[in-house]
């Protein structure tokens, strides 16, 4: 019996440690769920304040101009599947860590392709001014190319979204950092870096 003693002790210790980690993961799930719901609200394609709808309005609902500014919307195909899987997870440590990593990938992809990339494109001087008498007009940044009365409204809506998105990242990043400290490992890192969009 004594030969099995150390092994049993190690098994019990490992099992107890895993139980504590599973319990910790379950305790964090409600906060994670709220962050996921906030992301869904910010990215909702039916919300007129979402960045894609703001930019579509800014383009005068011209699909060709909008396509120059924004990449195709692929998130609407992926997001429902993630959300459905999230509700079915057992919420032990491994499942929770996988959900965190998958969500980070979605949020980072949204940040890069739906926010940062259009913001960069609209700063490039490749847009024709709305009105000009010059036969060879100087190309402008996207906002500068809009009629002044329209530009003021669009600029305010873009800044409103940017502030809400940055505020969201300011809540998401510390949450991911805290969970990496508690659940992350060298082989299974929980990422948390997001480049913040600057004012356009």
Number of C-alpha atoms within 10 A of each C-alpha: 4 7 7 8 10 10 11 12 11 11 12 12 12 12 12 12 12 14 14 13 17 18 14 17 22 16 12 14 15 11 12 20 14 11 17 17 13 14 19 14 14 16 22 17 16 10 13 14 18 20 25 24 18 20 23 19 15 22 21 12 13 11 11 9 15 20 12 13 21 20 13 10 12 11 16 11 9 10 14 12 10 14 16 10 10 18 10 8 12 11 21 17 19 14 14 21 20 15 19 22 17 14 19 20 14 17 20 18 15 18 18 17 16 22 20 16 16 20 20 14 16 21 15 12 15 14 21 17 17 11 10 10 6 7 6 8 12 13 14 18 18 22 21 17 19 21 12 12 8 14 16 12 12 20 16 12 19 20 15 14 17 20 15 12 21 16 11 15 21 13 11 21 16 12 16 21 16 13 20 19 11 12 20 16 10 7 6 12 14 22 17 21 13 17 11 15 17 12 10 15
